[in-house]
Amino acid sequence: MAGDFAVSPIRLDFDRSTKTGVITISNDGDDNLQIQMKAFEWTQDAEGKDQYQETEDLIFFPKIATVAKGEKRLLRTSYKFPATERQKTYRLFIEEIPGPQKSAAPGAQITVAVRFGVPIFLKPLVDEVKGEIENVKYAENKLKVTIRNAGNTHFFINSIQIKNADVVTDEQKGWYLLAGARRTYEFALKQPCSALGKFAVNVRSDSVEFNRTIDALVCNP
């Protein structure tokens, strides 16, 4: 049993002219909803996996709240420190606090707490959006493509395509790639790598598109 709530907007962007934001939490369930909020600095490790460290960089209120059924509650948030040369990234987690179970039905029961992390981006002093295909390797019938964010602000990867001439032979969807981070994507080829000949890797994101042409020699490392 879990509460049914909605969060809007699903991300916040701060800059020198936008220093505060408001998140609306709507309780669409049949019972009152208890929630708690915690702020985390959001980084990515050497493999591009998300890492979270609790932080006091953000100011938000309330930290614990009750939202009556059918009602809404406003969560106000801001930040403490000025912009830097690299974008700072956070997530504000909104988590349900499970209430006591009402059902007296016999047998084991599980209470599930819903948790949602709102991305919060603090814009750098000057935006530099830059992505690059850092490396392409072939091993065990898989093409391994490493993508690096060489700029100072995040982008969201919409698609990574392997193209042979103008034909898309493989495609994957990506995720957020934070400033300075890299992530490797693996493509299980449906045909021998050598059959691709000269091919291209094309990356499309919400703010930049980049590509790289690869010689078939990569298939014979």
C-alpha positions in Angstrom: 0.0 0.0 0.0 1.4 3.4 -1.0 0.2 6.9 -1.2 -0.7 8.3 -4.6 0.9 11.7 -5.1 2.1 13.9 -8.0 5.0 16.4 -8.2 5.2 19.4 -10.4 7.4 20.6 -11.9 9.7 17.6 -12.2 12.9 19.7 -12.2 14.1 23.2 -11.2 16.7 25.4 -12.9 18.3 28.3 -10.9 20.4 31.1 -12.2 21.3 34.7 -11.0 17.8 35.9 -11.9 15.9 32.8 -10.6 16.9 32.2 -7.0 13.8 30.5 -5.7 11.5 27.8 -6.9 8.2 26.2 -5.9 7.3 22.6 -6.1 3.6 21.5 -5.9 2.8 18.2 -4.2 -0.7 16.9 -5.0 -2.3 14.1 -2.9 -4.4 12.1 -5.3 -4.9 9.2 -2.9 -7.7 8.3 -0.6 -5.8 9.0 2.6 -3.8 11.8 4.1 -0.2 11.8 3.0 2.8 12.3 5.2 6.0 13.2 3.4 9.6 14.2 4.2 12.2 16.1 2.1 16.0 15.7 2.0 18.5 17.5 -0.3 21.5 15.7 -1.9 24.4 16.9 -4.0 24.3 14.9 -7.2 27.5 13.7 -8.9 28.5 10.9 -11.1 31.5 8.5 -10.6 34.1 7.2 -13.0 31.5 4.9 -14.7 28.9 7.6 -14.9 26.7 6.1 -12.1 24.8 8.6 -10.0 26.1 9.3 -6.6 24.3 11.2 -3.8 25.7 13.0 -0.7 23.4 14.7 1.7 24.0 18.5 1.6 23.0 21.8 3.2 23.6 23.8 0.1 19.8 24.0 -0.6 17.2 25.8 1.5 13.8 24.3 1.5 10.6 24.4 3.5 8.8 22.5 4.9 11.0 19.4 5.6 8.1 17.3 6.9 4.5 17.9 5.9 1.1 16.3 5.8 -1.0 16.7 2.7 -4.7 16.0 3.2 -6.4 13.8 0.6 -7.4 15.7 -2.5 -5.3 18.7 -1.5 -2.0 20.3 -2.5 1.1 21.5 -0.6 3.7 24.0 -1.8 7.4 23.2 -1.2 9.6 26.3 -1.5 13.3 26.0 -2.2 16.4 28.1 -2.9 20.2 27.8 -2.7 22.8 29.3 -0.4 25.9 29.8 -2.6 26.5 31.8 -5.8 27.1 30.2 -9.2 30.5 28.8 -10.0 32.4 28.0 -13.2 30.9 24.5 -13.3 27.2 23.8 -13.0 26.2 22.4 -9.6 23.6 19.6 -9.5 21.3 18.4 -6.8 18.3 16.2 -6.2 15.6 17.1 -3.7 14.0 13.8 -2.6 10.4 13.8 -1.7 9.5 10.6 0.2 6.3 9.2 1.5 6.3 8.2 5.2 4.2 5.1 5.4 1.3 5.2 7.8 0.0 2.3 9.9 -1.7 -0.5 7.9 -5.4 -0.5 8.1 -6.1 -4.0 6.7 -6.5 -6.8 9.2 -6.2 -9.5 6.5 -4.1 -12.4 7.5 -0.7 -13.2 6.0 2.4 -11.1 5.2 1.9 -7.5 4.0 4.3 -5.1 2.5 4.2 -1.3 2.8 5.9 0.6 -0.1 7.1 4.1 0.3 7.1 6.2 -2.8 10.2 8.4 -3.4 10.9 10.9 -6.1 14.1 13.0 -6.6 13.5 16.4 -8.2 16.7 17.4 -10.2 17.9 20.9 -9.4 20.5 22.6 -11.6 22.4 25.7 -10.6 23.5 27.4 -13.8 27.3 28.2 -14.1 28.6 31.7 -14.7 29.0 31.0 -18.4 27.4 28.0 -20.1 29.7 25.7 -22.2 27.8 22.8 -23.6 30.2 20.3 -25.2 30.0 16.5 -25.7 32.4 14.1 -27.3 32.7 10.5 -28.3 35.8 9.7 -26.4 36.4 6.1 -27.3 35.0 3.3 -29.4 36.1 -0.3 -28.8 35.0 -3.7 -30.1 35.2 -6.9 -27.9 33.2 -10.1 -27.5 30.9 -9.1 -30.4 30.0 -5.8 -28.5 30.7 -2.3 -29.5 31.6 -0.2 -26.5 31.1 3.6 -26.9 32.3 6.0 -24.3 30.7 9.4 -24.2 32.2 12.3 -22.2 30.6 15.5 -21.2 33.5 17.9 -21.9 31.6 21.0 -21.0 30.6 22.7 -17.7 26.9 21.9 -17.7 24.8 18.8 -18.0 22.9 17.4 -21.0 20.4 14.6 -21.3 21.2 12.0 -23.9 18.1 11.3 -26.0 19.7 8.7 -28.4 23.0 7.1 -29.3 22.9 5.7 -32.9 25.3 3.4 -34.8 24.9 4.3 -38.5 26.2 2.5 -41.5 25.9 5.0 -44.3 22.5 6.5 -43.6 21.0 3.4 -42.1 20.6 3.2 -38.3 21.8 -0.3 -37.4 21.5 0.1 -33.6 20.2 2.7 -31.2 20.0 3.2 -27.4 18.5 5.9 -25.2 20.6 7.5 -22.6 20.4 9.4 -19.3 21.7 12.6 -17.7 25.4 13.1 -18.2 26.8 15.7 -15.7 29.6 18.1 -16.4 33.0 16.3 -16.6 31.4 12.8 -16.4 31.7 9.9 -18.9 29.6 6.8 -19.4 30.2 3.7 -21.6 27.3 2.2 -23.6 27.4 -1.3 -25.0 25.9 -2.4 -28.3 25.4 -6.1 -29.0 25.9 -6.2 -32.7 23.3 -8.0 -34.9 25.9 -8.5 -37.6 29.7 -9.0 -37.6 31.5 -5.8 -36.8 33.5 -6.0 -40.0 30.3 -5.9 -42.0 29.7 -2.4 -40.8 32.7 -1.1 -42.8 33.2 2.6 -42.0 30.4 3.6 -39.7 29.4 6.6 -37.5 28.3 7.0 -33.9 25.8 9.8 -33.5 24.7 11.3 -30.2 21.7 13.5 -29.8 20.9 15.3 -26.5 18.5 17.9 -25.4 21.1 20.6 -26.0 23.9 19.4 -28.3 24.4 16.8 -31.0 27.8 15.3 -31.9 29.2 12.4 -33.9 32.3 10.5 -34.8 33.2 8.5 -37.9 34.8 5.1 -37.1 37.1 3.1 -39.4 36.3 -0.6 -39.6 39.8 -1.3 -38.2 38.3 -0.9 -34.8 36.8 -4.3 -35.4 40.2 -5.9 -35.3 41.9 -4.6 -32.2 
